[in-house]
């Protein structure tokens, strides 16, 4: 019986080793271990053995069964692994083929830049105010210290609806509207669309965008104006950016200034972009004119403030290197998808 | 304002280059736009003397000249008829450069060697430098003997630089050489020399020669006049012509040149009338009469109106005050007696007149910025002085001066410390008053008070803030320390509406749409283009002075703008285009407009592309509504609109209010815009969306018990709207009905004509238990029954 068990084991293990697929293994399992399998048959004959032999043979038979079972399961694993490896081999793809991109749109570059600028000023405690695009002459000019027949009106060629109503030429009228409603401290920026009757060319558009800023409180100085705008310039154009303030004239500020930033392209050494000056004009600013404070119903003897205004389109063009303002309003997808 | 450096040096000591001056002036408030070199386009043209002239052997009209240029003698072929031996002439030698980029080279002319060119004044471009060649045909012949070989730039003293200053509207005093000189002197810390005005005694008495009557002193606060007799009209001397030309004014004759010279030098516009053509030698300053006309110096007939101030004699108009003189009293070569005018006309009046006539002049641009009333008198004396200097006529003794204006200087009193407070600096009273004194203000400090007397030419300086600016710009803007406001810790924020708008834009961009920004004005006829009949055109806000009729109407809808953008992209062969814009539309409140219009923030979406249809656009809107938290309150219903396909368009309602429209564009409109057939468009009242948005979120417990799903397939007539069926299912299903999903629509085989099969998946769920069939059966049956009775639906098994 011992020999028979050994023989069964050797035969079984041999055939397991030779098996090629899982069906063969199943057949082997049935042949030896199944209900009518060879090993099972032998075990049935155990009863004929002597009580002394029985445990010895029982142990041996169990070992044979164990050996066959473990060989079977390792072979099963081997075959499965091979099958998986084969499948994976077959499933391999060309990873250099293009991906399936979800269609993504995008914001207009003016919106993106407006958000950048707004975030800088929000961080400095400014709130965002808005005002109407169709505006009263009073707010657009008179209350900003630009009376009728003032030569400054020539520099802002105006679209009129009628004698008293016009398309705002700047976002500054919102200064007055805010001052009328709110007492100091005031700290706002005002983004918006503005209109001037300029014929369209690469640098002019009858519609463009401005961002206005206004700060009114006690003890606001021109040093504050410089400090705030310098921080803005550094956040916007990089920490290396330097600012320069030149005296200028605006009817609604006194003293008035224009701010240049060191050219982002050449860092101030002079290049084509900055016409070799090293500087790029970015915005106009100044201390709020006492008359303008009065128009805003704020006492100029107690409060002072500063205001600034910049052209969003120009700044966007500067940042992205856009050389024609018309592109901003043509909305060519090939243009819009670049941002 | 063009400022020639040589002229400027008459009044200041200048040790720096023109570029350095320009840069420094920019930082004290007079922005220099550029520096140009005069005559830098002439190189290697030297003085030569013609020593021998021979006939050219091969050409009748050419001559061969031997010309001594000092170090050598050149042979030069010329066609000029006026050459003669012994003449001193300009010679362009081999390699010379002439204006217009012309290069002169040694070569052969009809077989004869020519080592350069003899130049005419025109070829050298000398006219633009004020150099007159007396109309000679041929080469320029010098009127004196310069050293041979000398560069003509040096010989004729052509070298000069001109700075172009941008003068702001508050500084009319800087529209003059002396004004710029004053600023330059302070900027550089150098000496300013005032022009010395001194006249020799004249003949007779002006009172006997002329009269001035100012009828409208409000519009003419001062009028000074002088009379000059025995005028000899001639060209003015070269130095004056050169200065005028360099400053951009064409020299004409001595009298006109003097008036222009004084205007450029002192900033006071002047005019000269031929007094023999002025009736009764009487100048009247009055308003024009109804339908009065005048031919101005430029030969144009001008229709005057009653609000225009004019200069007249007792019979006729002879000039438009401050704008332009009349042709009838023009200075001509026959003029022998003149009356000079120097006046201050009302700035606003000059501005309106010049605007109404479309006529701007050097004079009007100065008058309309308000000129210095004290300077009026000085300027006329200066003109008389120049007439004597140029020997252009005999000045009559005395001047007429009708002055109703205030000649008293303005005085400003303030605490000097306020200047420091405004600027954020700590200057002493001495520094402040020194700066003001350097600018010719008189400044007295008494304790904490500062008393400032303003020069007459600084009418722009009115209060403390103006003084602060004067101090700051001379002290140096760059020296003001940068600070950040104290006591302001609050963090800023966007408003809820601004935040939501940004969110909407991000969501739309995330769904593949690009944001567009288009012009707010459109053609008033645009509504026809999008299918409206003329009687359907909406009232809109109309621009009185548009760039063109096509841009004269503020838009009441974004649809035409968006269609335009789609059309432009389509024409570039872009196969898919999805865009949106969020901008204002403008709705007038009344007509005529007395109030500002309503500005309504509007969202417009436009799309075309092969994979897109009504439902893809509707899906995008539904996603957006979900973000805005009001999906539940949205309803769609079929709608008719002239721009849209009649069967594929829905009105959108939000909580019972009209929100907008979406649909497929009408094929005719697609054709009008050169677009393919399937274009989708939506326009929504974005302001209403902002108002109704529910952004506060509340957590709902996740379900613990499973849902039970039942399918429901019904056959109904095609004209029964799915929206109504779903509404009925939901209403009947009650609280246990959690979800209704339409998963199949089928028409065709086995479905009766005009009907369709709709298959829904309904899920039921209770929060507190697992539902049993018995819980659901009666609800589900109720739904079926409701659909049967309401819509004649047949259950399909």
Interface residues (C-beta under 8 A of the other chain):
Chain A: X102 X103 X104 X105 X106 X107 X108 X110 X111 X115 X118 X121 X122 X123 X124 X125 X126 X127 X128 X130 X132 X133 X134 X135 X136 X148 X149 X150 X151 X152 X154 X155 X159 X160 X161 X162 X165 X167 X185 X187 X193 X195 X197 X199 X206 X207 X215 X217 X219 X220 X221 X222 X223 X224 X226 X227 X228 X230 X231 X244 X245 X246 X247 X248 X249 X251 X254 X255 X256 X257 X287 X289 X290 X304 X328 X329 X330 X331 X332 X333 X334 X336 X337
Chain B: X26 X27 X28 X29 X31 X168 X169 X170 X171 X347 X348 X351 X352 X368 X369 X421 X422 X423 X424 X425 X463 X464 X465 X466 X468 X469 X472 X473 X477 X478 X480 X481 X482 X483 X484 X485 X486 X487 X488 X489 X490 X491 X492 X493 X494 X495 X498 X502 X505 X506 X508 X509 X510 X511 X512 X513 X514 X515 X516 X517 X518 X519 X520 X521 X541 X542 X543 X544 X545 X546 X547 X551 X554 X565 X568 X569 X572 X574 X576 X577 X578 X579 X583 X584 X586 X592 X593 X596 X597 X599
